[in-house]
Amino acid sequence: MDLASRLADIDARIADAARSAGRDATAITRIVVTKFHPVGLIRDLHGLGVRDVGENRLQELAEKVDAAHDLPGLRWHFIGQAQTNKVRLLAAAAARVPLTIHSIDRPKLVDALDRALGADGGPHAASPIDSLLQINLTDDPGRGGIAPADLERLVEQTARTSTLRVRGVMGVAPLDEPPAAAFDRLARYSERVRAVVPDATWISAGMTGDYAEAIVAGATHLRIGSAITGPRPERD
Ligand SMILES: *Cc1c(COP(=O)(O)O)cnc(C)c1O
């Protein structure tokens, strides 16, 4: 299958899964994860109507925004671990293109982003960046995401900034558990976030292997890579 057929196939499966779950597929954003692929893939996807792409490395995101910021209507999603010493790259990207950050996962990152985005009347003072709090769905504290016990504090801290807007939660299902169970927990964490920020309704969940389960659990944003792009080129 070529890129267009794989995209159409996944979109049909998303529509089916939404219908079976009694959900409106148009309320679900399908993000195509383009990490490690050349920027030409983003142009090809844009030509096929894709408007949401995801990257998981700051340097790569910065390079691709530079090379493809001209594509009309394209929205960028940062889904990777953000090192605090590189947040300037995120701020620079956000000044050029629409950007959502899916991976807010610690107080230090909120502080660093807030400073980089210009808390004191910088370009984002009027339009804060759409931000999702990544929650660790595993028992391993070394994995990405805030521990559920610390969730409310991070929501409150993020919501207090003028540069970041809390839109919801993000999670990656652990490998050693059925994804449906993990996504059910994520849905409950989403309720806890909405108790603090009522309109933070976004749930970013579901990848190539588990997007159907994520749709059942209420995901509003799917992050799908290899099922659409084909295998990723080797990196590092
Ligand atoms: C790479 C990646 C994806 C996409 O993974 P696939 O299995 O290729 O669909 C989704 N979410 C995150 C956080 C990723 O890093």
Ligand as a Chemical Component Dictionary entry (heavy atoms), coordinates in Angstrom:
data_LIG
# 
_chem_comp.id                   LIG 
_chem_comp.type                 NON-POLYMER 
_chem_comp.pdbx_formal_charge   0 
_chem_comp.three_letter_code    LIG 
# 
loop_
_chem_comp_atom.comp_id 
_chem_comp_atom.atom_id 
_chem_comp_atom.alt_atom_id 
_chem_comp_atom.type_symbol 
_chem_comp_atom.charge 
_chem_comp_atom.model_Cartn_x 
_chem_comp_atom.model_Cartn_y 
_chem_comp_atom.model_Cartn_z 
_chem_comp_atom.pdbx_ordinal 
LIG C1 C1 C 0 6.424 7.570 18.059 1  
LIG C2 C2 C 0 5.286 7.942 18.927 2  
LIG C3 C3 C 0 3.957 7.665 18.547 3  
LIG C4 C4 C 0 3.591 6.925 17.274 4  
LIG O1 O1 O 0 3.965 5.580 17.357 5  
LIG P1 P1 P 0 3.460 4.470 16.301 6  
LIG O2 O2 O 0 3.477 3.210 17.062 7  
LIG O3 O3 O 0 4.431 4.499 15.165 8  
LIG O4 O4 O 0 2.088 4.849 15.872 9  
LIG C5 C5 C 0 2.948 8.094 19.394 10 
LIG N1 N1 N 0 3.203 8.732 20.562 11 
LIG C6 C6 C 0 4.451 9.012 20.957 12 
LIG C7 C7 C 0 4.663 9.733 22.249 13 
LIG C8 C8 C 0 5.541 8.626 20.164 14 
LIG O5 O5 O 0 6.789 8.913 20.563 15 
# 
loop_
_chem_comp_bond.comp_id 
_chem_comp_bond.atom_id_1 
_chem_comp_bond.atom_id_2 
_chem_comp_bond.value_order 
_chem_comp_bond.pdbx_ordinal 
LIG C1 C2 SING 1  
LIG C2 C3 SING 2  
LIG C2 C8 DOUB 3  
LIG C3 C4 SING 4  
LIG C3 C5 DOUB 5  
LIG C4 O1 SING 6  
LIG O1 P1 SING 7  
LIG P1 O2 DOUB 8  
LIG P1 O3 SING 9  
LIG P1 O4 SING 10 
LIG C5 N1 SING 11 
LIG N1 C6 DOUB 12 
LIG C6 C7 SING 13 
LIG C6 C8 SING 14 
LIG C8 O5 SING 15 
# 
